[in-house]
Amino acid sequence: MLIASLPPGSLGIALTFDDGPDPVSTPRVLDALGVAKARATFFLIGERAARHPEIVKRIADEGHAIGHHSWTHSEPATTPASVLLRETAQTRRFLEDLTGAPAPLFRPPHGKLTAGKLLGVWRQGNAIVLWNEDPKDFRMATERELAAWAAGRQWRGGEIVLLHDVHAHTAAAMPAILAATSIPFVALGSPHAT
């Protein structure tokens, strides 16, 4: 399965966070989500998750969805298919063992896969998740820029928004993002996401 948006008529917006967990920024993102009673989906890099298992457990315990984002976030164009498939299997197994929950959601680094890699990831039983809204928070330098993006847009149910929980400015902008719309923020796979 390939997911690039929520189904038409979806009741929620899926905030997704790539590249974590980060020991400083991810807890701040989780704090903001908790205050707003919002849910999100975190696509975790395996080697980072192994360094911060307590944050991974917190993400799961607080009702957020967890997906995998490879073990090392290697460059898609130069990573052989065998290496990518080994990393997806390793990361998924690690996250499932740690949380006790299935983790079939996979976001490829940079959202890029060749046809062969795509088939291999599907054969492993993963759902590939992309996005349909990207504010490019990784290019922004301040909380103010990201908050202005959130305030200045027309939010729609069904969006999958790409953010990164490793940036301090993204974590700082979370209250403004969460207050920018009355549409609920949902974790992928939750009943409200469909």
C-alpha positions as CSV (number, residue, x, y, z in Angstrom):
1,M,0.0,0.0,0.0
2,L,1.1,3.5,-0.8
3,I,-0.3,6.4,1.3
4,A,0.1,10.0,0.2
5,S,-3.0,11.5,1.7
6,L,-5.8,10.4,3.9
7,P,-9.0,9.1,2.2
8,P,-11.4,11.7,0.8
9,G,-13.8,12.9,3.5
10,S,-11.3,12.2,6.3
11,L,-12.1,13.9,9.5
12,G,-8.6,14.7,10.5
13,I,-5.1,15.9,9.6
14,A,-2.1,13.7,10.1
15,L,0.9,15.5,11.4
16,T,3.9,13.3,10.8
17,F,7.4,13.8,12.2
18,D,10.6,12.4,10.5
19,D,14.2,11.8,11.7
20,G,13.7,11.5,15.5
21,P,13.7,10.8,18.2
22,D,15.7,13.8,19.4
23,P,16.4,13.9,23.2
24,V,15.5,17.6,23.4
25,S,13.0,18.5,20.6
26,T,10.9,15.3,20.5
27,P,9.8,15.6,24.2
28,R,8.8,19.2,23.5
29,V,6.8,18.1,20.5
30,L,5.1,15.4,22.7
31,D,4.4,18.0,25.4
32,A,2.6,20.3,22.9
33,L,0.6,17.4,21.4
34,G,-0.4,16.3,25.0
35,V,-1.6,19.8,25.9
36,A,-3.7,20.0,22.7
37,K,-4.9,16.4,23.1
38,A,-3.7,15.8,19.5
39,R,-2.2,12.6,18.0
40,A,0.6,12.4,15.5
41,T,2.7,9.8,13.7
42,F,6.5,9.6,14.2
43,F,8.8,8.0,11.6
44,L,11.8,7.1,13.6
45,I,15.4,6.4,12.5
46,G,16.5,3.1,14.0
47,E,19.9,4.1,15.3
48,R,18.4,7.2,17.0
49,A,15.6,5.1,18.5
50,A,18.2,2.6,19.9
51,R,19.9,5.5,21.6
52,H,16.7,6.9,23.1
53,P,14.3,4.0,23.8
54,E,12.6,5.9,26.6
55,I,11.4,8.5,24.1
56,V,10.1,5.8,21.7
57,K,8.2,4.2,24.6
58,R,6.8,7.6,25.6
59,I,5.6,8.2,22.0
60,A,3.7,4.8,22.0
61,D,2.4,5.2,25.6
62,E,0.9,8.6,24.7
63,G,-1.1,7.1,21.8
64,H,0.9,8.3,18.8
65,A,1.6,6.0,15.8
66,I,5.1,4.9,15.2
67,G,6.6,4.2,11.8
68,H,10.1,3.5,10.6
69,H,12.4,5.6,8.6
70,S,15.3,3.2,8.0
71,W,18.2,2.5,10.4
72,T,20.6,5.2,9.2
73,H,18.7,7.5,6.9
74,S,21.1,6.7,4.1
75,E,20.9,8.5,0.8
76,P,18.2,6.8,-1.3
77,A,19.9,7.2,-4.7
78,T,23.1,5.5,-3.6
79,T,21.9,2.9,-1.1
80,P,21.6,-0.6,-2.6
81,A,18.2,-2.3,-2.3
82,S,19.7,-5.0,-0.2
83,V,21.0,-2.5,2.4
84,L,17.7,-0.5,2.4
85,L,15.6,-3.7,2.9
86,R,18.0,-4.9,5.7
87,E,17.6,-1.5,7.4
88,T,13.8,-1.5,7.1
89,A,13.5,-5.0,8.5
90,Q,16.0,-4.1,11.4
91,T,14.2,-0.9,12.3
92,R,10.7,-2.3,12.2
93,R,11.7,-5.3,14.3
94,F,13.5,-3.1,16.8
95,L,10.5,-0.8,17.2
96,E,8.0,-3.7,17.4
97,D,10.1,-5.4,20.1
98,L,10.5,-2.2,22.1
99,T,6.8,-1.1,22.0
100,G,5.0,-4.5,21.7
101,A,3.0,-3.0,18.8
102,P,3.0,-3.5,15.0
103,A,5.0,-0.9,13.1
104,P,4.2,-1.5,9.4
105,L,4.3,2.2,8.4
106,F,7.5,3.1,6.5
107,R,8.6,6.5,5.1
108,P,11.5,6.2,2.8
109,P,14.3,8.8,3.4
110,H,13.5,11.9,1.2
111,G,10.4,10.0,0.1
112,K,12.3,8.3,-2.7
113,L,12.3,4.7,-3.8
114,T,13.2,2.9,-7.0
115,A,10.6,0.4,-8.4
116,G,12.7,-2.5,-7.1
117,K,13.1,-1.0,-3.6
118,L,9.3,-0.2,-3.5
119,L,8.5,-3.9,-4.3
120,G,10.9,-5.1,-1.7
121,V,9.5,-2.9,1.0
122,W,6.0,-4.0,0.1
123,R,7.0,-7.7,0.2
124,Q,8.2,-7.1,3.8
125,G,4.6,-6.2,4.6
126,N,5.1,-2.4,5.0
127,A,2.8,0.4,4.0
128,I,4.8,3.3,2.4
129,V,3.7,6.7,3.7
130,L,4.4,9.9,1.8
131,W,2.8,13.3,2.3
132,N,0.8,15.9,0.5
133,E,1.8,19.0,2.5
134,D,5.4,20.0,3.2
135,P,6.2,23.4,4.8
136,K,9.9,22.5,4.5
137,D,10.6,23.2,8.2
138,F,14.1,21.9,7.7
139,R,14.9,25.0,5.6
140,M,13.4,27.4,8.2
141,A,15.5,29.0,10.8
142,T,12.9,30.3,13.3
143,E,9.7,29.3,15.1
144,R,8.1,32.4,13.7
145,E,8.5,31.3,10.1
146,L,6.8,27.9,10.8
147,A,4.1,29.6,12.9
148,A,3.4,32.0,10.1
149,W,3.1,29.1,7.6
150,A,0.5,27.4,9.9
151,A,-1.5,30.6,10.4
152,G,-1.5,31.6,6.8
153,R,-2.8,28.4,5.2
154,Q,-6.2,26.8,4.6
155,W,-6.1,23.5,6.5
156,R,-8.1,20.6,5.0
157,G,-9.1,17.2,6.4
158,G,-7.2,14.5,4.7
159,E,-3.8,16.2,4.7
160,I,-0.6,14.4,5.7
161,V,1.8,17.1,6.8
162,L,5.6,16.4,6.8
163,L,7.5,17.9,9.8
164,H,10.8,17.0,11.6
165,D,10.9,16.6,15.3
166,V,14.7,17.1,15.4
167,H,14.5,20.9,14.9
168,A,14.2,23.2,18.0
169,H,12.2,25.7,15.9
170,T,9.7,23.0,14.9
171,A,9.2,22.0,18.5
172,A,8.8,25.6,19.5
173,A,6.2,26.2,16.8
174,M,4.0,23.3,17.8
175,P,1.5,25.3,19.9
176,A,0.9,27.7,17.0
177,I,0.5,24.8,14.5
178,L,-1.9,23.0,16.8
179,A,-4.0,26.2,17.3
180,A,-4.1,27.1,13.6
181,T,-7.2,24.9,12.8
182,S,-10.1,23.3,14.6
183,I,-9.7,20.2,12.5
184,P,-8.5,17.4,14.7
185,F,-4.9,16.1,14.4
186,V,-4.9,12.3,14.2
187,A,-2.4,9.5,14.1
188,L,-2.2,7.4,11.0
189,G,-4.2,4.3,11.4
190,S,-6.6,5.8,14.0
191,P,-10.4,5.6,13.3
192,H,-10.5,9.4,12.9
193,A,-8.0,9.3,10.1
194,T,-10.4,7.6,7.8
